[in-house]
Amino acid sequence: QVQLVESGGGSVQNGGSLRLSCVGSGFIFGNFPMSWFRQAPGQEREFLASISWIGDSTAYADSVKGRFTISRDNAKNTVYLQMNSLKTEDTAVYYCAREIYSSRYDTWGQGTQVTVSS
């Protein structure tokens, strides 16, 4: 079945870095744009970044622009989120999602926790 599995979360100090990975299976990964989202306790899910199906186009939320970088390796069915200069407000569960068209998403991973401490 179609599945996305995130990994790479953890606990870091303010200013640290993490790289999240999301592996897709059960579909032709390179045919779909992919995105990253996050959700902090008591808050709505927030869009962070997206990447086109061949990786030639990216978009970022203002809150992470210049600190986070999305990339993909279609040979490995994997999308990445490199997160630098992490802040305490980046603490959340991070999700990857498959985009089927125009900001519509049909498949989500289970999420990976990122905790940034001061």
HUTA-V582776 format. One record per pair of residues at least 24 apart in sequence whose ideal C-beta (glycine too) atoms are under 10 Angstrom apart, sorted by the first residue. I is the first residue (numbers start at 0). J is the second residue. If there is no record, write none. Layout:
BEGIN
{{I;J} {I;J}}
END
This chain:
BEGIN
{{0;24} {0;25} {0;26} {0;106} {1;25} {1;26} {1;31} {1;97} {1;105} {1;106} {2;26} {2;97} {2;106} {2;108} {2;109} {3;28} {3;33} {3;76} {3;78} {3;94} {3;95} {3;96} {3;97} {3;106} {3;107} {3;108} {3;109} {3;110} {4;77} {4;95} {4;108} {4;109} {4;111} {5;35} {5;78} {5;80} {5;92} {5;93} {5;94} {5;95} {5;107} {5;108} {5;109} {5;110} {5;111} {5;112} {6;77} {6;108} {6;111} {7;79} {7;80} {7;81} {7;82} {7;93} {7;111} {7;113} {8;82} {8;91} {8;92} {8;93} {8;110} {8;111} {8;112} {8;113} {8;114} {9;111} {9;112} {9;113} {9;114} {9;115} {10;90} {10;112} {10;113} {10;114} {10;115} {10;116} {11;82} {11;85} {11;89} {11;90} {11;113} {11;114} {11;115} {11;116} {12;85} {12;87} {12;115} {12;116} {12;117} {13;84} {13;85} {13;86} {13;87} {13;88} {13;89} {13;115} {13;116} {13;117} {14;83} {14;84} {14;85} {14;86} {14;115} {14;117} {15;82} {15;83} {15;84} {15;85} {15;86} {15;89} {15;115} {15;116} {16;66} {16;81} {16;82} {16;83} {16;84} {16;85} {17;80} {17;81} {17;82} {17;83} {17;85} {17;89} {17;93} {17;111} {17;113} {17;114} {17;115} {18;68} {18;70} {18;79} {18;80} {18;81} {18;82} {18;83} {19;67} {19;69} {19;78} {19;79} {19;80} {19;81} {19;82} {19;93} {19;94} {19;95} {19;108} {19;111} {19;113} {20;72} {20;75} {20;77} {20;78} {20;79} {20;80} {20;95} {20;111} {21;71} {21;76} {21;77} {21;78} {21;79} {21;80} {21;93} {21;94} {21;95} {21;96} {21;97} {21;108} {21;111} {22;75} {22;76} {22;77} {22;78} {22;95} {22;108} {23;71} {23;73} {23;75} {23;76} {23;77} {23;78} {23;95} {23;97} {23;106} {23;108} {24;76} {25;76} {25;106} {26;76} {26;97} {26;106} {27;52} {27;73} {27;76} {28;52} {28;71} {28;72} {28;73} {28;74} {28;75} {28;76} {28;77} {28;78} {28;97} {29;53} {29;54} {29;71} {29;72} {29;73} {29;74} {29;76} {30;73} {30;97} {31;73} {31;78} {31;96} {31;97} {31;98} {31;99} {31;100} {31;104} {31;105} {31;106} {32;56} {32;57} {32;58} {32;71} {32;78} {32;96} {32;97} {32;98} {32;99} {32;100} {32;101} {32;102} {32;104} {33;69} {33;71} {33;73} {33;77} {33;78} {33;79} {33;80} {33;95} {33;96} {33;97} {33;98} {33;104} {33;106} {34;58} {34;69} {34;78} {34;80} {34;94} {34;95} {34;96} {34;97} {34;98} {34;102} {34;104} {34;107} {35;59} {35;60} {35;63} {35;67} {35;69} {35;78} {35;79} {35;80} {35;82} {35;93} {35;94} {35;95} {35;96} {35;108} {36;60} {36;91} {36;92} {36;93} {36;94} {36;95} {36;96} {36;104} {36;107} {36;108} {36;110} {37;62} {37;63} {37;80} {37;89} {37;90} {37;91} {37;92} {37;93} {37;94} {37;110} {37;111} {37;113} {38;91} {38;92} {38;93} {38;94} {38;110} {39;88} {39;89} {39;90} {39;91} {39;92} {39;113} {40;90} {40;91} {40;92} {42;91} {44;91} {44;92} {44;94} {44;96} {44;107} {45;91} {46;96} {46;102} {46;104} {47;80} {47;82} {47;89} {47;91} {47;93} {47;94} {47;95} {48;78} {48;80} {48;82} {48;95} {49;78} {49;96} {49;98} {49;102} {50;78} {50;79} {50;80} {50;98} {51;98} {52;98} {54;78} {62;86} {62;88} {62;89} {63;89} {69;95} {80;111} {80;113} {82;113} {82;115} {85;113} {85;114} {85;115} {85;116} {86;115} {86;117} {87;114} {87;115} {87;116} {87;117} {88;115} {89;113} {89;114} {89;115} {90;114} {90;115} {90;116} {91;115}}
END
